[in-house]
């Protein structure tokens, strides 16, 4: 078996990401969390069609998120032992059939394990996408596409699913996911066969375990901050006296600016990454601060738009910087678990602070502190000045 790598020896530039691999990363990473990206529409349909209680709906989505995060655990074993193309094929097949089975069931106790299986397979595909992006010459641009694909699919889903639900019911969302994955099967051969160990010395020492831990904690704090704020940002607007119509318009505009943020990061690519990342963090903290003290419509709109834009703009640069610290694929695999953990901890922490403090000040103060801590931790990481031969084997 011949092999090549997406990052080359110290004295040569790394190879760019092949277009087919780039497409596979963006498309698979968008489809895998499809239910989570369209959660508001799916949750409303579960309540109206299946008559599920809020507790049951929350349990279902927690299962989806938890399974995607738990996919990290078996990946620590297979990531250095199995052919990644075979893993991708198996995961895609399981995802496809688990969604078909989900479409055919009408029993909650049956749907729950099916969604766990589908999300575990989706999480495996997500790990492959995250890890493959780390081995490209311009990971920040690839990660921007990774974010952009999820945002676009989520936005389209939220727009079209309510109408489709009226004709076909809940089953249509699972059938669409299965059909999309079926269309993606030819792209799976673009994934590499595995991660290739370094064969040349880096110009700088390999990062210590403490530095890698700091990078993971930086991503964790980032996701805690953004999920805490975004979960309750609508409540902040209502508490400030905004009408439901104005609140919805602001959040819809913010979603559009989120797409713009990811697209801007893709266009910027690797240009002055550390500077752009720091600027993005600072704008993120400003947007959180603008939400303090019951903002009026204009301030709330500016804060929401800035928050969503900077969140999706800065994330690709954060992931690209963490990727610089990875030499065996396992660090980026851990990122999948950290993202899920941050998305779960953020709303829980925010809800607790709201209940105990009786206002949004404590929530926003904690989110602001987490964002600043994330900036500090990511700034302390020291990516290699030149990358060794750590690409992915084709």
C-alpha positions as a Markdown table, in Angstrom:
| # | Residue | x | y | z |
|---|---|---|---|---|
| 1 | Unk | 0.0 | 0.0 | 0.0 |
| 2 | Unk | 1.5 | 3.3 | -1.0 |
| 3 | Unk | 1.0 | 6.3 | 1.2 |
| 4 | Unk | 1.3 | 10.0 | 1.1 |
| 5 | Unk | 0.8 | 12.6 | 3.8 |
| 6 | Unk | -1.1 | 15.9 | 4.0 |
| 7 | Unk | 1.8 | 17.5 | 5.9 |
| 8 | Unk | 5.3 | 17.0 | 4.6 |
| 9 | Unk | 8.8 | 17.3 | 5.9 |
| 10 | Unk | 10.0 | 20.4 | 7.5 |
| 11 | Unk | 11.6 | 21.8 | 4.4 |
| 12 | Unk | 8.6 | 21.4 | 2.2 |
| 13 | Unk | 5.1 | 23.0 | 2.3 |
| 14 | Unk | 2.2 | 20.7 | 3.3 |
| 15 | Unk | -0.2 | 19.5 | 0.6 |
| 16 | Unk | -3.5 | 21.2 | 0.4 |
| 17 | Unk | -6.7 | 19.4 | 1.3 |
| 18 | Unk | -8.0 | 17.4 | -1.8 |
| 19 | Unk | -11.3 | 18.8 | -2.9 |
| 20 | Unk | -13.0 | 15.4 | -2.5 |
| 21 | Unk | -11.8 | 15.0 | 1.1 |
| 22 | Unk | -12.8 | 18.6 | 1.8 |
| 23 | Unk | -16.3 | 17.9 | 0.5 |
| 24 | Unk | -16.5 | 14.7 | 2.6 |
| 25 | Unk | -15.5 | 16.5 | 5.7 |
| 26 | Unk | -18.0 | 19.3 | 5.3 |
| 27 | Unk | -20.9 | 17.2 | 4.2 |
| 28 | Unk | -20.5 | 14.3 | 6.7 |
| 29 | Unk | -19.9 | 16.8 | 9.5 |
| 30 | Unk | -23.2 | 18.6 | 8.6 |
| 31 | Unk | -25.3 | 15.4 | 8.3 |
| 32 | Unk | -24.0 | 13.7 | 11.5 |
| 33 | Unk | -25.5 | 16.2 | 14.0 |
| 34 | Unk | -28.5 | 17.0 | 11.8 |
| 35 | Unk | -31.1 | 16.3 | 14.5 |
| 36 | Unk | -29.3 | 18.6 | 17.0 |
| 37 | Unk | -28.9 | 21.3 | 14.4 |
| 38 | Unk | -32.7 | 21.3 | 13.8 |
| 39 | Unk | -33.7 | 20.6 | 17.4 |
| 40 | Unk | -36.3 | 23.4 | 17.8 |
| 41 | Unk | -38.4 | 22.1 | 14.9 |
| 42 | Unk | -38.0 | 18.5 | 15.8 |
| 43 | Unk | -38.8 | 19.1 | 19.5 |
| 44 | Unk | -42.0 | 21.0 | 18.5 |
| 45 | Unk | -43.1 | 18.1 | 16.3 |
| 46 | Unk | -42.3 | 15.5 | 19.0 |
| 47 | Unk | -44.6 | 17.5 | 21.4 |
| 48 | Unk | -47.5 | 18.0 | 18.9 |
| 49 | Unk | -47.4 | 14.6 | 17.0 |
| 50 | Unk | -46.1 | 12.2 | 19.7 |
| 51 | Unk | -47.5 | 14.1 | 22.7 |
| 52 | Unk | -44.1 | 13.7 | 24.5 |
| 53 | Unk | -43.6 | 15.6 | 27.7 |
| 54 | Unk | -40.8 | 18.2 | 28.0 |
| 55 | Unk | -38.8 | 15.6 | 30.2 |
| 56 | Unk | -39.1 | 13.0 | 27.4 |
| 57 | Unk | -38.0 | 15.4 | 24.8 |
| 58 | Unk | -35.1 | 16.6 | 26.9 |
| 59 | Unk | -34.1 | 13.0 | 27.5 |
| 60 | Unk | -34.2 | 12.2 | 23.8 |
| 61 | Unk | -31.9 | 15.1 | 22.8 |
| 62 | Unk | -29.6 | 14.4 | 25.7 |
| 63 | Unk | -29.3 | 10.9 | 24.4 |
| 64 | Unk | -28.4 | 12.2 | 20.9 |
| 65 | Unk | -25.8 | 14.6 | 22.3 |
| 66 | Unk | -24.4 | 12.1 | 24.8 |
| 67 | Unk | -24.0 | 9.4 | 22.1 |
| 68 | Unk | -22.1 | 11.7 | 19.8 |
| 69 | Unk | -19.8 | 12.6 | 22.6 |
| 70 | Unk | -19.3 | 9.0 | 23.8 |
| 71 | Unk | -18.1 | 8.0 | 20.3 |
| 72 | Unk | -14.8 | 9.4 | 21.5 |
| 73 | Unk | -14.2 | 6.5 | 23.8 |
| 74 | Unk | -14.1 | 3.6 | 21.2 |
| 75 | Unk | -12.2 | 6.0 | 18.9 |
| 76 | Unk | -9.3 | 6.1 | 21.2 |
| 77 | Unk | -8.9 | 2.4 | 20.4 |
| 78 | Unk | -9.7 | 2.3 | 16.6 |
| 79 | Unk | -8.1 | 5.5 | 15.6 |
| 80 | Unk | -4.6 | 4.0 | 15.5 |
| 81 | Unk | -5.6 | 0.4 | 14.7 |
| 82 | Unk | -8.3 | 0.3 | 12.0 |
| 83 | Unk | -8.6 | 1.4 | 8.4 |
| 84 | Unk | -10.4 | 4.8 | 8.6 |
| 85 | Unk | -12.3 | 4.1 | 5.3 |
| 86 | Unk | -13.7 | 0.9 | 6.8 |
| 87 | Unk | -14.7 | 2.8 | 9.9 |
| 88 | Unk | -16.4 | 5.5 | 7.9 |
| 89 | Unk | -18.3 | 2.9 | 5.8 |
| 90 | Unk | -19.5 | 1.1 | 8.9 |
| 91 | Unk | -20.5 | 4.3 | 10.7 |
| 92 | Unk | -22.3 | 5.6 | 7.6 |
| 93 | Unk | -24.2 | 2.3 | 7.1 |
| 94 | Unk | -25.2 | 2.2 | 10.8 |
| 95 | Unk | -26.3 | 5.8 | 10.7 |
| 96 | Unk | -28.4 | 5.2 | 7.6 |
| 97 | Unk | -30.2 | 2.1 | 8.8 |
| 98 | Unk | -30.7 | 3.5 | 12.3 |
| 99 | Unk | -32.4 | 6.6 | 10.8 |
| 100 | Unk | -34.6 | 4.4 | 8.6 |
| 101 | Unk | -35.6 | 2.4 | 11.6 |
| 102 | Unk | -36.3 | 5.6 | 13.5 |
| 103 | Unk | -38.7 | 6.7 | 10.7 |
| 104 | Unk | -40.6 | 3.4 | 11.0 |
| 105 | Unk | -41.1 | 3.4 | 14.8 |
| 106 | Unk | -43.9 | 5.2 | 16.7 |
| 107 | Unk | -42.9 | 4.1 | 20.2 |
| 108 | Unk | -40.7 | 6.3 | 22.4 |
| 109 | Unk | -39.0 | 3.4 | 24.2 |
| 110 | Unk | -37.9 | 2.1 | 20.8 |
| 111 | Unk | -36.9 | 5.4 | 19.4 |
| 112 | Unk | -34.6 | 6.2 | 22.3 |
| 113 | Unk | -32.1 | 3.4 | 21.7 |
| 114 | Unk | -32.3 | 3.9 | 17.9 |
| 115 | Unk | -31.3 | 7.5 | 18.3 |
| 116 | Unk | -28.4 | 6.5 | 20.5 |
| 117 | Unk | -27.1 | 4.1 | 17.9 |
| 118 | Unk | -27.6 | 6.7 | 15.1 |
| 119 | Unk | -25.8 | 9.4 | 17.0 |
| 120 | Unk | -23.0 | 7.1 | 18.1 |
| 121 | Unk | -22.4 | 6.4 | 14.4 |
| 122 | Unk | -22.7 | 10.1 | 13.6 |
| 123 | Unk | -20.2 | 10.9 | 16.3 |
| 124 | Unk | -17.8 | 8.5 | 14.8 |
| 125 | Unk | -18.1 | 10.3 | 11.4 |
| 126 | Unk | -17.6 | 13.6 | 13.2 |
| 127 | Unk | -14.4 | 12.4 | 14.8 |
| 128 | Unk | -13.1 | 11.3 | 11.4 |
| 129 | Unk | -13.9 | 14.7 | 10.0 |
| 130 | Unk | -12.3 | 16.6 | 12.9 |
| 131 | Unk | -9.1 | 14.5 | 12.8 |
| 132 | Unk | -8.8 | 14.6 | 9.0 |
| 133 | Unk | -9.1 | 18.4 | 9.0 |
| 134 | Unk | -6.2 | 18.6 | 11.5 |
| 135 | Unk | -3.9 | 16.9 | 9.0 |
| 136 | Unk | -4.5 | 19.4 | 6.2 |
| 137 | Unk | -2.2 | 22.3 | 5.2 |
| 138 | Unk | -4.7 | 24.9 | 6.2 |
| 139 | Unk | -6.9 | 23.5 | 9.0 |
| 140 | Unk | -8.5 | 26.8 | 9.9 |
| 141 | Unk | -10.0 | 27.0 | 6.5 |
| 142 | Unk | -11.2 | 23.4 | 6.6 |
| 143 | Unk | -12.7 | 23.9 | 10.1 |
| 144 | Unk | -14.5 | 27.0 | 8.8 |
| 145 | Unk | -16.1 | 24.8 | 6.2 |
| 146 | Unk | -16.9 | 22.3 | 8.9 |
| 147 | Unk | -18.8 | 24.9 | 10.8 |
| 148 | Unk | -20.4 | 26.5 | 7.8 |
| 149 | Unk | -21.8 | 23.2 | 6.6 |
| 150 | Unk | -23.5 | 22.5 | 9.9 |
| 151 | Unk | -25.0 | 26.0 | 10.0 |
| 152 | Unk | -26.3 | 25.9 | 6.5 |
| 153 | Unk | -28.0 | 22.5 | 6.9 |
| 154 | Unk | -29.4 | 23.6 | 10.3 |
| 155 | Unk | -30.8 | 26.8 | 8.8 |
| 156 | Unk | -32.3 | 25.0 | 5.8 |
| 157 | Unk | -33.8 | 22.4 | 8.1 |
| 158 | Unk | -35.4 | 24.9 | 10.4 |
| 159 | Unk | -37.0 | 26.6 | 7.3 |
| 160 | Unk | -38.4 | 23.6 | 5.5 |
| 161 | Unk | -39.1 | 21.0 | 8.2 |
| 162 | Unk | -42.2 | 22.6 | 9.7 |
| 163 | Unk | -43.9 | 22.5 | 6.3 |
| 164 | Unk | -42.8 | 18.9 | 5.6 |
| 165 | Unk | -43.9 | 17.8 | 9.1 |
| 166 | Unk | -47.4 | 19.0 | 8.1 |
| 167 | Unk | -47.5 | 16.6 | 5.2 |
| 168 | Unk | -45.4 | 13.6 | 6.3 |
| 169 | Unk | -45.0 | 13.8 | 10.1 |
| 170 | Unk | -41.9 | 13.3 | 12.2 |
| 171 | Unk | -40.7 | 10.4 | 10.1 |
| 172 | Unk | -39.6 | 12.8 | 7.3 |
| 173 | Unk | -36.6 | 14.2 | 9.2 |
| 174 | Unk | -35.2 | 10.7 | 9.7 |
| 175 | Unk | -35.8 | 9.7 | 6.1 |
| 176 | Unk | -34.0 | 12.9 | 4.9 |
| 177 | Unk | -31.0 | 12.1 | 7.0 |
| 178 | Unk | -30.9 | 8.6 | 5.7 |
| 179 | Unk | -31.2 | 9.8 | 2.1 |
| 180 | Unk | -28.5 | 12.4 | 2.6 |
| 181 | Unk | -26.1 | 9.8 | 4.1 |
| 182 | Unk | -26.9 | 7.4 | 1.2 |
| 183 | Unk | -25.8 | 10.2 | -1.2 |
| 184 | Unk | -22.6 | 10.6 | 0.8 |
| 185 | Unk | -21.5 | 7.0 | 0.5 |
| 186 | Unk | -19.4 | 7.6 | -2.6 |
| 187 | Unk | -17.4 | 10.3 | -0.8 |
| 188 | Unk | -16.2 | 8.0 | 1.9 |
| 189 | Unk | -13.3 | 6.7 | -0.2 |
| 190 | Unk | -11.8 | 10.2 | 0.1 |
| 191 | Unk | -11.1 | 9.6 | 3.8 |
| 192 | Unk | -7.5 | 8.5 | 4.5 |
| 193 | Unk | -6.7 | 5.0 | 5.7 |
| 194 | Unk | -5.2 | 6.2 | 9.0 |
| 195 | Unk | -3.0 | 8.6 | 10.8 |
| 196 | Unk | 0.7 | 8.4 | 10.0 |
| 197 | Unk | 3.2 | 8.7 | 12.9 |
| 198 | Unk | 5.8 | 11.4 | 12.6 |
| 199 | Unk | 8.9 | 10.5 | 10.7 |
| 200 | Unk | 10.9 | 13.7 | 11.1 |
| 201 | Unk | 11.7 | 15.8 | 14.0 |
| 202 | Unk | 9.9 | 19.0 | 14.5 |
| 203 | Unk | 11.8 | 22.2 | 14.7 |
| 204 | Unk | 10.5 | 22.7 | 18.2 |
| 205 | Unk | 9.9 | 20.3 | 21.0 |
| 206 | Unk | 6.6 | 18.3 | 21.1 |
| 207 | Unk | 4.0 | 19.9 | 23.3 |
| 208 | Unk | 3.8 | 18.6 | 26.9 |
| 209 | Unk | 0.7 | 16.8 | 28.2 |
| 210 | Unk | 0.0 | 19.9 | 30.3 |
| 211 | Unk | -0.1 | 22.1 | 27.2 |
| 212 | Unk | -2.5 | 19.6 | 25.5 |
| 213 | Unk | -4.7 | 19.6 | 28.6 |
| 214 | Unk | -4.7 | 23.4 | 28.5 |
| 215 | Unk | -5.9 | 23.3 | 24.9 |
| 216 | Unk | -8.7 | 20.9 | 25.7 |
| 217 | Unk | -9.8 | 23.0 | 28.7 |
| 218 | Unk | -9.7 | 26.1 | 26.4 |
| 219 | Unk | -12.2 | 24.4 | 24.0 |
| 220 | Unk | -14.3 | 23.2 | 27.0 |
| 221 | Unk | -14.6 | 26.7 | 28.5 |
| 222 | Unk | -15.4 | 28.2 | 25.1 |
| 223 | Unk | -18.3 | 25.8 | 24.6 |
| 224 | Unk | -19.6 | 26.3 | 28.1 |
| 225 | Unk | -19.6 | 30.0 | 27.6 |
| 226 | Unk | -21.3 | 30.0 | 24.2 |
| 227 | Unk | -23.9 | 27.3 | 25.0 |
| 228 | Unk | -24.8 | 29.0 | 28.3 |
| 229 | Unk | -25.5 | 32.3 | 26.6 |
| 230 | Unk | -27.1 | 31.0 | 23.4 |
| 231 | Unk | -29.5 | 28.7 | 25.3 |
| 232 | Unk | -31.0 | 31.6 | 27.2 |
| 233 | Unk | -30.4 | 34.6 | 24.9 |
| 234 | Unk | -34.1 | 34.6 | 23.9 |
| 235 | Unk | -35.0 | 34.7 | 27.5 |
| 236 | Unk | -32.7 | 37.7 | 28.0 |
| 237 | Unk | -34.5 | 39.5 | 25.2 |
| 238 | Unk | -37.9 | 38.8 | 26.6 |
| 239 | Unk | -36.7 | 39.8 | 30.1 |
| 240 | Unk | -35.6 | 43.1 | 28.6 |
| 241 | Unk | -39.1 | 43.8 | 27.4 |
| 242 | Unk | -38.8 | 42.8 | 23.7 |
| 243 | Unk | -41.8 | 41.4 | 21.9 |
| 244 | Unk | -41.8 | 37.8 | 20.7 |
| 245 | Unk | -41.7 | 39.1 | 17.1 |
| 246 | Unk | -38.7 | 41.4 | 17.7 |
| 247 | Unk | -36.9 | 38.7 | 19.6 |
| 248 | Unk | -37.5 | 36.2 | 16.8 |
| 249 | Unk | -36.3 | 38.7 | 14.2 |
| 250 | Unk | -33.1 | 39.4 | 16.1 |
| 251 | Unk | -32.3 | 35.8 | 16.5 |
| 252 | Unk | -33.0 | 35.0 | 12.9 |
| 253 | Unk | -30.6 | 37.8 | 11.8 |
| 254 | Unk | -28.0 | 36.5 | 14.3 |
| 255 | Unk | -28.2 | 33.1 | 12.7 |
| 256 | Unk | -27.5 | 34.6 | 9.3 |
| 257 | Unk | -24.5 | 36.5 | 10.7 |
| 258 | Unk | -23.3 | 33.2 | 12.1 |
| 259 | Unk | -23.1 | 31.8 | 8.6 |
| 260 | Unk | -21.3 | 35.0 | 7.6 |
| 261 | Unk | -18.8 | 34.5 | 10.4 |
| 262 | Unk | -17.9 | 31.0 | 9.4 |
| 263 | Unk | -17.6 | 32.1 | 5.7 |
| 264 | Unk | -15.3 | 35.0 | 6.7 |
| 265 | Unk | -13.1 | 32.6 | 8.6 |
| 266 | Unk | -12.9 | 30.3 | 5.6 |
| 267 | Unk | -11.9 | 33.3 | 3.4 |
| 268 | Unk | -9.3 | 34.4 | 5.9 |
| 269 | Unk | -7.8 | 30.8 | 6.1 |
| 270 | Unk | -4.6 | 30.8 | 8.0 |
| 271 | Unk | -3.7 | 34.5 | 7.6 |
| 272 | Unk | -2.5 | 35.9 | 10.9 |
| 273 | Unk | -4.4 | 33.2 | 12.7 |
| 274 | Unk | -3.4 | 34.1 | 16.3 |
| 275 | Unk | -4.3 | 37.8 | 15.7 |
| 276 | Unk | -7.7 | 37.0 | 14.2 |
| 277 | Unk | -8.4 | 34.5 | 17.0 |
| 278 | Unk | -7.6 | 37.0 | 19.7 |
| 279 | Unk | -9.7 | 39.6 | 18.0 |
| 280 | Unk | -12.6 | 37.2 | 17.8 |
| 281 | Unk | -12.3 | 36.3 | 21.5 |
| 282 | Unk | -12.3 | 40.0 | 22.4 |
| 283 | Unk | -15.4 | 40.7 | 20.3 |
| 284 | Unk | -17.1 | 37.7 | 21.8 |
| 285 | Unk | -16.5 | 39.1 | 25.4 |
| 286 | Unk | -17.8 | 42.5 | 24.2 |
| 287 | Unk | -21.0 | 40.9 | 22.9 |
| 288 | Unk | -21.6 | 39.1 | 26.2 |
| 289 | Unk | -21.0 | 42.3 | 28.1 |
| 290 | Unk | -23.6 | 44.1 | 25.9 |
| 291 | Unk | -26.3 | 41.7 | 27.1 |
| 292 | Unk | -25.9 | 42.9 | 30.8 |
| 293 | Unk | -28.4 | 45.1 | 32.5 |
| 294 | Unk | -31.6 | 44.5 | 30.5 |
| 295 | Unk | -30.5 | 45.8 | 27.0 |
| 296 | Unk | -32.9 | 47.7 | 24.8 |
| 297 | Unk | -33.7 | 46.5 | 21.3 |
| 298 | Unk | -30.7 | 48.0 | 19.5 |
| 299 | Unk | -28.2 | 46.9 | 22.1 |
| 300 | Unk | -29.7 | 43.4 | 22.3 |
| 301 | Unk | -29.7 | 43.1 | 18.5 |
| 302 | Unk | -26.0 | 44.3 | 18.3 |
| 303 | Unk | -25.0 | 41.9 | 21.0 |
| 304 | Unk | -26.8 | 38.9 | 19.5 |
| 305 | Unk | -25.5 | 39.5 | 16.0 |
| 306 | Unk | -22.0 | 40.1 | 17.3 |
| 307 | Unk | -22.1 | 37.0 | 19.5 |
| 308 | Unk | -23.2 | 34.6 | 16.8 |
| 309 | Unk | -20.8 | 36.1 | 14.2 |
| 310 | Unk | -17.7 | 36.0 | 16.5 |
| 311 | Unk | -18.6 | 32.5 | 17.8 |
| 312 | Unk | -18.6 | 30.9 | 14.4 |
| 313 | Unk | -15.7 | 33.1 | 13.2 |
| 314 | Unk | -13.3 | 32.3 | 16.0 |
| 315 | Unk | -14.0 | 28.6 | 16.4 |
| 316 | Unk | -12.1 | 27.4 | 13.3 |
| 317 | Unk | -9.0 | 29.3 | 14.5 |
| 318 | Unk | -9.3 | 27.7 | 17.9 |
| 319 | Unk | -9.6 | 24.2 | 16.5 |
| 320 | Unk | -6.7 | 24.8 | 14.0 |
| 321 | Unk | -4.4 | 25.9 | 16.9 |
| 322 | Unk | -5.3 | 22.8 | 18.9 |
| 323 | Unk | -4.7 | 20.7 | 15.8 |
| 324 | Unk | -1.1 | 22.0 | 15.7 |
| 325 | Unk | -0.5 | 20.2 | 19.0 |
| 326 | Unk | -1.7 | 16.8 | 17.8 |
| 327 | Unk | 0.7 | 14.2 | 16.4 |
| 328 | Unk | -1.3 | 11.1 | 16.5 |
| 329 | Unk | -5.0 | 12.1 | 16.0 |
| 330 | Unk | -6.0 | 11.4 | 19.6 |
| 331 | Unk | -6.0 | 15.0 | 20.8 |
| 332 | Unk | -8.6 | 16.0 | 18.1 |
| 333 | Unk | -10.6 | 12.8 | 19.0 |
| 334 | Unk | -10.7 | 14.2 | 22.5 |
| 335 | Unk | -12.1 | 17.5 | 21.2 |
| 336 | Unk | -15.3 | 15.7 | 20.2 |
| 337 | Unk | -15.9 | 14.7 | 23.8 |
| 338 | Unk | -14.9 | 18.2 | 25.1 |
| 339 | Unk | -17.4 | 19.9 | 22.7 |
| 340 | Unk | -20.2 | 17.6 | 23.8 |
| 341 | Unk | -19.3 | 18.2 | 27.4 |
| 342 | Unk | -19.2 | 21.9 | 27.1 |
| 343 | Unk | -22.6 | 22.0 | 25.3 |
| 344 | Unk | -24.1 | 19.9 | 28.1 |
| 345 | Unk | -22.5 | 21.8 | 31.0 |
| 346 | Unk | -23.2 | 25.3 | 29.7 |
| 347 | Unk | -27.1 | 25.1 | 29.9 |
| 348 | Unk | -26.9 | 23.2 | 33.2 |
| 349 | Unk | -24.7 | 25.9 | 34.7 |
| 350 | Unk | -26.7 | 28.7 | 33.3 |
| 351 | Unk | -30.0 | 27.2 | 34.6 |
| 352 | Unk | -28.6 | 26.8 | 38.0 |
| 353 | Unk | -27.3 | 30.3 | 38.1 |
| 354 | Unk | -30.6 | 31.7 | 36.9 |
| 355 | Unk | -32.5 | 29.8 | 39.6 |
| 356 | Unk | -30.2 | 30.7 | 42.5 |
| 357 | Unk | -29.5 | 34.3 | 41.6 |
| 358 | Unk | -32.8 | 35.3 | 40.2 |
| 359 | Unk | -31.3 | 37.3 | 37.3 |
| 360 | Unk | -29.1 | 37.1 | 34.2 |
| 361 | Unk | -26.2 | 38.9 | 35.7 |
| 362 | Unk | -24.6 | 35.8 | 37.3 |
| 363 | Unk | -25.1 | 33.8 | 34.1 |
| 364 | Unk | -23.5 | 36.4 | 31.9 |
| 365 | Unk | -20.7 | 37.0 | 34.4 |
| 366 | Unk | -19.9 | 33.3 | 34.4 |
| 367 | Unk | -20.0 | 33.1 | 30.6 |
| 368 | Unk | -17.7 | 36.1 | 30.4 |
| 369 | Unk | -15.3 | 34.5 | 32.8 |
| 370 | Unk | -15.3 | 31.3 | 30.8 |
| 371 | Unk | -14.6 | 33.1 | 27.6 |
| 372 | Unk | -11.7 | 35.0 | 29.1 |
| 373 | Unk | -10.3 | 31.8 | 30.7 |
| 374 | Unk | -10.5 | 30.1 | 27.3 |
| 375 | Unk | -8.6 | 32.9 | 25.7 |
| 376 | Unk | -5.9 | 32.7 | 28.4 |
| 377 | Unk | -5.6 | 28.9 | 28.0 |
| 378 | Unk | -5.4 | 28.9 | 24.2 |
| 379 | Unk | -2.9 | 31.7 | 24.3 |
| 380 | Unk | -0.6 | 29.6 | 26.5 |
| 381 | Unk | -0.5 | 26.8 | 24.0 |
| 382 | Unk | 2.5 | 26.9 | 21.8 |
| 383 | Unk | 1.9 | 25.3 | 18.4 |
| 384 | Unk | 4.9 | 24.1 | 16.4 |
| 385 | Unk | 6.6 | 26.6 | 14.3 |
| 386 | Unk | 7.0 | 23.9 | 11.7 |
| 387 | Unk | 5.0 | 20.7 | 11.4 |
| 388 | Unk | 6.6 | 17.3 | 11.2 |
| 389 | Unk | 5.4 | 14.5 | 8.9 |
| 390 | Unk | 2.2 | 13.9 | 10.8 |
| 391 | Unk | -0.3 | 13.8 | 8.0 |
| 392 | Unk | -3.0 | 11.2 | 7.4 |
| 393 | Unk | -2.1 | 8.1 | 5.4 |
| 394 | Unk | -4.1 | 7.7 | 2.2 |
